[in-house]
Amino acid sequence: EHVKEKEEEEAKARNAEQEERDRQLAELTAAAEERERDPAVRALFKRLEKTFEEAKAAGSETGPDPFECEDLLNKILTLEPDFTACSFQLALIQRRLGRHAAAIETMRSCLHTGAGFMTGYSQFGQMLEQVHGNECRGFQEAELLYANVAQRYFDHPDAWIGFSTLLMRHGRVNDAIAVLRAAMVGGPEGKFVKPRQDGVVLMTLSFAQHMRGHSAETTSLYMLSVTAGGGSAAMFLLRRIFEDCGDDENADTYAEALTRMKRD
């Protein structure tokens, strides 16, 4: 047990060092790109930023005018087609405006120029599901996308959450559990620790086990999820499983905790 804890700590330290290196590299890359950027693109981007600032100052809950943003983003991308952040924002705005096919194509371009853009992959998977619904083609493309992302970015909890929840939505609960267990192992050497320490990964695995009618491991995983940042959702599900098992005392304890959380 002591050896395992030491290995976990060493793995966390390595991950922290890698994250810091990645952050510094990202800052240097962004600074270099800004220096090389066309002045016309910089001016348009400042106008775009101003629209977001004005909407925030006005207390808008929906953000700036999407048509104005779309126009500015199209102008920017005409001058600089590989501006990943702008193509990502354009895809989101196109989806908001109901132009789903255009949003998907824009997101493809975004990921072509920003291959390591984890948030983009997650949003793209959601777009494929939203547009194609239960169509086989959309599901298969989304599944392949999530599977590739999980393999490329093994230590990103969101990759495993997206992959497993897609499988569960299509009734493949056993496959989802297998995927999450692979994430929890942490790779061949067990060096990827983030997924098994993530509250939502733990909650998703527990929920899948709950769907299969299991209670013992499910309860343990929900409890780990609560302590690992699973939030009110994990606490609610933990209360439910205590109710299902007839443990009224613990169910009442977590019901009270949820009430306090809502008040706070």
Sequence and secondary structure as in RCSB ss.txt:
>XXXX:A:sequence
EHVKEKEEEEAKARNAEQEERDRQLAELTAAAEERERDPAVRALFKRLEKTFEEAKAAGSETGPDPFECEDLLNK
ILTLEPDFTACSFQLALIQRRLGRHAAAIETMRSCLHTGAGFMTGYSQFGQMLEQVHGNECRGFQEAELLYANVA
QRYFDHPDAWIGFSTLLMRHGRVNDAIAVLRAAMVGGPEGKFVKPRQDGVVLMTLSFAQHMRGHSAETTSLYMLS
VTAGGGSAAMFLLRRIFEDCGDDENADTYAEALTRMKRD
>XXXX:A:secstr
 HHHHHHHHHHHHHHHHHHHHHHHHHHHHHHHHHHHS HHHHHHHHHHHHHHHHHHHTT SS S HHHHHHHHHH
HHHH TT HHHHHHHHHHHHHTT HHHHHHHHHHHHHH TT HHHHHHHHHHHHHHHTT HHHHHHHHHHHHHHH
HHTTT HHHHHHHHHHHHHTT HHHHHHHHHHHHHTTTTT   HHHH HHHHHHHHHHHHHTT  HHHHHHHHHH
HHTT HHHHHHHHHHHHHHTT HHHHHHHHHHHHHHHH 
